Amino acid sequence: MSMNLHTSTQDKMKLVKTAWDKAPAGPKKDAALTHYQAAETAMTAKNDPDCLKSLDAATKALA
């Protein structure tokens, strides 16, 4: 089960990164980058819950 969670986390990382890449420059993109970097750190630490939380925050920042 954790493998499926990890896979979905990786998929969400890709989706958020794509959205970030397409976003126009500005404060929203800067804020999203901070959250995305936190998600990368959490993923490296194999902390999927924190990673997903940071990805959600990045998505909100881009909205």
C-alpha positions as CSV (number, residue, x, y, z in Angstrom):
1,M,0.0,0.0,0.0
2,S,2.8,2.5,0.8
3,M,4.2,1.8,-2.7
4,N,0.9,3.0,-4.2
5,L,0.9,6.1,-2.0
6,H,4.5,6.8,-3.0
7,T,3.6,6.4,-6.7
8,S,0.7,8.7,-6.4
9,T,3.0,11.2,-4.5
10,Q,5.4,11.1,-7.4
11,D,2.6,11.6,-9.9
12,K,1.4,14.6,-7.9
13,M,4.9,16.0,-7.8
14,K,5.0,15.9,-11.6
15,L,1.6,17.5,-12.0
16,V,2.5,20.3,-9.6
17,K,5.8,20.9,-11.3
18,T,4.1,21.1,-14.7
19,A,1.6,23.6,-13.3
20,W,4.4,25.6,-11.8
21,D,6.4,25.6,-15.1
22,K,3.4,27.0,-16.9
23,A,2.5,29.6,-14.3
24,P,3.4,33.2,-15.1
25,A,6.2,34.8,-13.0
26,G,5.2,36.6,-9.9
27,P,4.5,36.2,-6.2
28,K,2.1,33.2,-6.6
29,K,4.8,31.3,-8.5
30,D,7.4,32.3,-6.0
31,A,5.2,31.1,-3.1
32,A,4.5,27.8,-4.9
33,L,8.2,27.2,-5.5
34,T,8.8,27.4,-1.7
35,H,6.1,24.8,-1.1
36,Y,7.3,22.6,-4.0
37,Q,10.9,22.7,-2.5
38,A,9.5,21.6,0.8
39,A,7.7,18.8,-0.9
40,E,10.9,17.7,-2.5
41,T,12.6,17.7,0.9
42,A,9.8,15.6,2.4
43,M,9.9,13.2,-0.5
44,T,13.6,12.7,-0.1
45,A,13.0,12.0,3.6
46,K,10.3,9.5,2.5
47,N,7.7,11.5,4.4
48,D,4.7,11.2,2.0
49,P,2.1,12.9,4.3
50,D,4.2,16.1,4.5
51,C,5.1,15.9,0.9
52,L,1.4,15.8,-0.1
53,K,0.6,18.6,2.3
54,S,3.3,20.8,0.7
55,L,2.1,19.9,-2.8
56,D,-1.4,20.9,-1.8
57,A,-0.1,24.2,-0.5
58,A,1.8,24.8,-3.8
59,T,-1.3,24.1,-5.8
60,K,-3.3,26.6,-3.6
61,A,-0.5,29.2,-4.1
62,L,-0.8,28.9,-7.9
63,A,-4.6,29.3,-7.8
